[in-house]
Amino acid sequence: MKTPLTEAVSTADSQGR
């Protein structure tokens, strides 16, 4: 389940946002 939405959330989590 690789969607742009989940990817965006993963990126934000990585940035500690």
C-alpha positions as CSV (number, residue, x, y, z in Angstrom):
1,M,0.0,0.0,0.0
2,K,2.3,2.7,-1.3
3,T,0.3,5.9,-1.9
4,P,1.4,9.5,-2.2
5,L,-0.6,10.3,0.9
6,T,1.1,7.7,3.1
7,E,4.4,8.6,1.6
8,A,3.9,12.2,2.5
9,V,3.0,11.2,6.1
10,S,6.1,9.1,6.3
11,T,8.3,12.0,5.1
12,A,6.7,14.3,7.6
13,D,7.4,11.8,10.4
14,S,11.0,11.5,9.3
15,Q,11.3,15.2,9.5
16,G,9.9,15.1,13.0
17,R,7.0,17.3,12.0
